[in-house]
């Protein structure tokens, strides 16, 4: 199988790449610098390292074209590159918010738009967007990051409808807490804090700091799950990974159902009279 994975220097991207390479697959992966390129291409297996920035559309177009040429056709695209931003919604500067959206949303869209013409031409392919359980159930202090993942959830669900008749599958992969660099080098904290938010709005920051390095999820097992669904003719659209992700999503869905039931009469009162 032939893969294109963004962000393969660490975390989920690296774990998926290692698992695919161990199986004998071809993996083209994007990194941000020469040192990471050398490290990736030193992995055992059929690799193609590409220096690219998901916020630079020209570099993404070039990376996808190079991967297409080297592989003969990308079969699985893993939209993985991204980072977290923690802090109350009011505290986040517009620059911090835009940077998070530029990478997590607009960067991911750029990758999709670069790869889709090739997949459409072949009438085949599988797109895996790494979202988060925060795209289902955000928590205090994670509003901006959660908003980027909500955006990718909505985008993936819509894309799946648009490309199904073209032979292309889409999976939104929503992990819970996994033992990666997310709570460390892949996490940004807002630079300006407001004392009034030192209570519940610090929940995400405190929790991530306390549990960093002790998260329940095993990245190698996540990678094995991804390999299991990769290339399926009818892959799952929604795939939550981790007991915590399943639990949080179920709680959130129950809350939504509760509001639907409680306010149903008011919801249905807004139409024209028959």
N, C-alpha and C positions, 0 to 999 in steps of 0.2 A: 504494500500500500504506500502511496506517496502523500506526504504531509507538508503543509505550510503552517508553521506555528509562530505567532508573534510573542516576543519576550521569553526566550529560551535560556537566559543566563541564570535563572533561579526559579524557585517556586513551582507552580503547576506546569508552566511551560517546559521547564527542564525535566520534571518528572515524567510528563507525557512523552517528551522527546526520547528520553532514555528507555522507556518501555517500548516505544515503537522501534527504536534502533535495535534493541535486544531481540526483537521478533524478526529482524531482517528487513524492516521497512526503510524507505528513503525519507529523510526529514530535512527540509529547508527551514531554517529558523532565523528570526531577526534578533539582533542584539544592538546595543547602543554604542559600543566602543571596540577598539582593536583587541584589548585584553580579553574581553568576553568572547570575541570572535575566535581567537586562538583557543580558548578553553572549550568552546562548543565543538569546533572542528577536530579537537583532540579526542572527543568521545569515540569509542569503538563503534564502527558502523558507517553507513552511507549518509554522510552529512553534507549540507551546503549552508555555510554561515553567511549571513547578509547583514551588513550594518544599515540600519534603517530607523527612522523616527516616525511613529504613526501619525504625528502631527504635521509631517511634511509629505504631502500627497505625491510629489514627484519621486521621493525616495521609496515610497511604498509601491508606486507603479513599477519602478525599476526592479525592486526586489521580487515582486510577483512575476514579472516577465522573466527574470533570471531563473526563478524556481520552476516556472513552466517549461523553459527551455531545457533545463538540466534534468527534470524529472520525466518529461514527455507528457505532463498533465497532472495538476494537483487534484487529488481525490478527496482529501480531507483538509479543511481549513479550520484551525483553532484560533479564534480571536481571543487572545489571552492577556495581552499587554494592558496594564492598568495599575492604579494605586489608590490608596484610601486617604480620605481627608476627614479628620475628626474635630468636632467643635460644634457649638450651638449655631443654629442657622444665622442668627443675628451677628454672631462674632466673625463669621467667614467673610473675608474681603471679596469684592467682585473679581479681583485678580486671581485669588485662590480658587474661587468657584469656577471661573472660566478655564483655568489650567486643568482642573479635575475633569470638566466636561470635554475639554479639547482632547485629552488622552482617552478617557473611558468611553466617550460616546462618539465624538466626531472622528477621532482616530480609528475607532472600530468600524465606523461607517466607511471611512476611506479604504480600509482593507477589504471590506465587503465589495465595494464598488470596483476595486481593482481586480478582484478575483472572479466576480460573477460573469463577466463577458466570456471568459474561457470555459467556465462551467456550463453556461447556457449553450455555447457552441457544441459542447459534447453531450448536452442533455443528461448530465450526471454530476454528482458531487455531494458532499456533506459539509455543512457549515456548523461548527460548534462554537457558540458564543459563551464565554465564561462570564456569567453574571454573578449573583450572590443571593443567599437567602435574604440579605438586606434589600433585595429587589422585591421581596414578598413582605417582609416584616422588619422595617427599619426600627431602630431604637434610639432613644434620646442621645444626642451627640453625634449621630451619624447621618443627619438629614441630607447633607449635600452628596455624600458618597452614595447613600441609598437612592437619591434622586437619579444619579447616573445609572444605577443598576435597574431602577424602575424603567428608565428610558430604554435600556437594552432589552429588558423583558418585553416591553411593548413592541419594539422594533423587530425582535426575533419572531414574535408571534405573527405579526403582519407579514414579514418576509416569507415565513413558512407557507402562508396561503398563496403568496404571489409566485413562488417558484416551484410549488409542488407539481404542477402540470408540466414543468420543464425538466422533471426528473431529478430535482435537487432537494435534499433533505435539510432540515434545520433543527438543531437542538439547543435549547437554553440550559446551560449547565450551572446550577445554583448550589455552590458548596456552603457548608457551615464553617466552623472553625477547624482549620488544618494547620499542621506544624510546618509552616513555611516562613518566609521573611515578611509576611503581610504586617504583622504587629511590630516589625522593626524597620528595615530600610525601605519597605514599600508603603509606609504609613506616614502621612504628614499631619501635624497638629496645627490648628489655626495659630497665627502669630500674635493676635490681639485677643485677650480674654476679658470678659466682663464679670465682675464679682457676683452679680445676681444669678449667674448660671453655674455657680460652683456646686449646686446640688445635683439634681437628676440629670442635667445636661452633661455632667462629667462622667456619667455612667459608662459610656463607651470607652473613654480614655482610661478610666480606672480598671475596667474589666480586661481590656486588651493588655495593659501593662502587667496586671497580676497573672494573666494566663499565657502571656507570650512564651513560647517554647514548650508549653504544656497542653496545647490544644488537643482535642480528642481525635482529630482526623489524621490519617496516614496518607501523605501525598502519593506514595507508591500504590496504595489501594485505589485512590482516585484515578490514577493513571490506568490501572488495570480495568476499571469500570469504563473509562473512555475508550480504551481499545476494544472492549466488548461490543460497544454500540457503533463504533466508527465504521462508516460505509454501509450500514444497514439500509435496505430498501425502504423500510418504514421505521426510522429511528424515533425515539421518544422526543416530543417537542419540549416537555418539561422533565428535567431530571435533577432532583435535589439529592445531594450527597452528604451523608453524615446524619447521625441520629438527632443532633441538635437542629440541623436544617429542617428535617422532617417535622420535628416537634414545634419549632417556631412557626413554620408555614401552616401547620394544622391549627395552632392557636389563633393565628391571624385570620384564617378562613372562617373559623368559628365566630370570631368577633364581627366579621363582615356579615355573616348570616344572621347574627343576633340583631344587628342594626336593620337589616332588611326586614326581618320579622317584626321588630318593634315599631318601625316607621312605615310599614307597608301601606297603610291607609292613606297617610299623608303623601307618600310617593305616588300613589295612584290617583290622587285628587286633582292633578294638575292638567288633565286633558279637557278638551272641549266636551260639552254634554252631548250625548248621542241624540 
